[in-house]
Amino acid sequence: MTMTRLSRALLMTGMGLSQLGGAAHAANEPIREVHIVTEGGFPPWNYTKSDGAIAGFEIDLVKNLCDRMQVACTFTAQSFDGMIPALNAGKFDAIVDDLGITPKREESIAFSLPYASLCYTLATRKGSDIAKKLPKDDAVVSLNNEAAAAEAWAPVKAALQGKVVGTMSAGTSVNFTKTYLQETAEVRQYKTPDARDFDLASGRLDAIVASKDSLLGSMTKPGGADIVLAGPCFSGGVVGKGAGIGLRKGDTALKALFDKAIQEALADGTVARLSEPVFHMDVSPR
């Protein structure tokens, strides 16, 4: 979801920038530096500024976590598709990219504790027939509750029958739309949120599907004033347990450090303080 120049964008906190790459941290050695990969193109979670610096809610949060852990953290941006293979190949130590903790991903990598809750919902244009049939609903429906989920999906599928829905080409949204919408609507995949949102505004899409938090971010960008949320928000199941930091399974010491720092940031209100101005809501796990 990023342009080539983003793959060269580096940002560092703490010590001087060192060579990218991270072999698994030995359990008996202190961890002094952590190499983190992010997308740098998924606002407001993470994005690249005009000067090449990586910014966003997750970047601010992880800088805070790294300070608590007393380690130097470097950030680099690359496309989402290759992040998990690159992590397991030792090119990076951690993934920070609104990464949903799903059963499928847990087969290949480990996760920190979740630092943000996730639920997936729809967005459409103001005044569209979808907006009229599916007014915004603040209810969060668990996909783990099959009866409640089926009841909530019924009006959503009716409103989307024969429509064109946009989603991202990688990540949780792929499984979400494949599981619940592939027999209802035509699904088009996009590599960047900007391209997806532009097609919605231009009428080439009837609706888009994404996490509520990222859709709220889209609504604040130029051209986002005509975007409205539609229907309930779905959590659990293929959406996962929330957003966590992706780690190699063997890096138990690093996981312990991140888990402790995340617990502290949740307990002292840091996650709420950083997320509320960005998302207009506290994304702390419920």
Secondary structure, 3 states (H helix, E strand, C coil): CCCHHHHHCEEEECCCCCCCCCCCCCCCCCCCEEEEEECCEECCCEEECCCCCEECHHHHHHHHHHHHHCCEEEEEECCHHHHHHHHHCCCCCEECCCCECCHHHHCCCEECCCCECCCEEEEEECCCHHHHHCCEEEEEEECCCHHHHHHHHHHHHHHHCCCEEEEECCCHHHHHHHHHCCCCCEEEEECCHHHHHHHHHCCCCCEEEEEHHHHHHHHHCCCCCCEEEEEEEEECHHHCCCECCEECCCCHHHHHHHHHHHHHHHHCCHHHHHHHHHHCCCCCCC
